[in-house]
Amino acid sequence: MDTQQVSAPPRAPSAGVVHINIRLTDGYTIVSNRLSQHRGLSLLAIGLGTHIQSLPDGWRVGIKALAAVFPESEARIAAALRELEQHGFLRRTRERVGGGKLATRTESYNHPEAAARGRMRECAAAQVPEAVPAPQVLPAVATEPVTAAEPVRVRVPEPEPEPVRAPEPLRASVPDPVPAPVPGPRLVPTPAAPRKPRLPLPAPQQPTEALYAAAADLLAGLPRVAPLFLLSEEDARGLVPGVAAWLERGARPDAVRAAITDDPPVPLRHPAKLLRHRLAALLPPPLPAAVPVVPLQNCDDCDRAFRSSVPGYCQECRDARAYADEPCLIGA
């Protein structure tokens, strides 16, 4: 007997991702690897394209509608939509609807290359010229036979043939190239645009050691709650006056931490510059000036309480004393 070959079961890879797949019967979407593994798209654009392809027809996919669902800002969502348009996964056109209004029509493609080839074939079919009809050949005119008794020959004039035009050669129709998507408006100002002057870093009006120590502790503890904001000792020392100005104006440490580290840009290249800008641009207003409180005093004559910065007599006792000191104007 032949020896039976026993094959060992495949081993799981020692490193990398291992897929634990469960067969799905509902609630799933087939997404092409052209989108999920595209090397020219950002991860935000890939995720947004996958979300759009999973939506049913007629669903609103505008910038404001997407920003209301996801935590990303409108600027980041608009940039991701432009990426999908540039690589052919998305196409947005403006169409006129009833009432003279314009509506945006969005088309999502899971295979941009095949969709582009289909549009090229449609353009080529629309531009093929009609076939040239064949020239009509006139039938020959039959002549009657001439007998011998009639020596006179009758010459029937032959009709002049019409000039036959040679059919024009069919030219190979070249389809118009697919127009490239028009990029959206740039959100970054051009280098020639005037830039706003840089705001100076705020500083406290009455600096104290306790105020500066609290500001330094807040900056040193940022990496525990926001790992992207790991500052050098020199950067932290330079930002201490700005944080101290916030604390002097009554801002709580957790509120300061959330205001200067919330929603950072991706990628974050200069965390110290971002903190400096936010400390200057988002500085809260100063606290209202406290109304001075005038202390209570006891009158030296009537022992009644009255408000005054110095002890002495109340207003009634002062008036009585002034009246008693006046000379009598009525004659005796």
Secondary structure by P-SEA (a helix, b strand, c coil): ccbbbbbccccccccccccccccccccbbbbbccccccccccaaaaaaaaaaaaccccccccaaaaaacccccaaaaaaaaaaaaaaccbbbbbbbccccbbbbbbbbbccaaaaaaaaaaaaaaaacccccccbbbbbbbbbccccccccbbbbcccccccccccccccccccccccccccccccccccccccccccccbbbbccccaaaaaaaaaaaaacccccccccccaaaaaaaaaaaaaaaaacccaaaaaaaaccccccccccaaaaaaaaaaaacccccccccbbbbbbbbcccccccccccccccaaaaaaaaaaaccccccc
